[in-house]
Amino acid sequence: MSYRQVLLDCVAGAFDLVLPTHCAGCGAAGVRLCAVCGLALQSVVATRARPDPAPDGFPATFTAGQYEGVLREVIVGWKDGGRPDLGQDLAFALRVALAAAISALEPRESSTICLVPAPSSPASVRARGYRPVADLCRSVMRQVPAKIAPEWSTR
Ligand SMILES: [Zn+2]
């Protein structure tokens, strides 16, 4: 566990003393993530995603889910709701999508896997003081074996 995570856990613990905890997915009282919402996040299935229209040469792209339901609520709570404790749950979903991308590579293919965080607006970066999605991508990348370590891109 990193120093940062320990600090975030301490802050979250202190926060829970002041305000009651609630499920980030459905709002149920007394839990940070209820069993139903936790299972929903643990059950994400990576799928290929493609914008419509897609530019020529658009690479194979994977997502851990649609931006809706429990996943959306957890992302919003994590990014803008003062719930940094949810980062570990979102890291799991990102690892699922990354594993799908790695599995889709042809054995002799020399393609590069890029994690591309959706960019935060300048106003959001100023308000938060950091880039949560970029930080999440960096965190997940550090867990990938070096021989298949993806590149990180801000493009
Ligand atoms: Zn819930």
Residues whose N, C-alpha, C, O or C-beta is under 5 A from the ligand:
A	BS01	ZN	C23 G25 C26 G27 A28 C34 C37
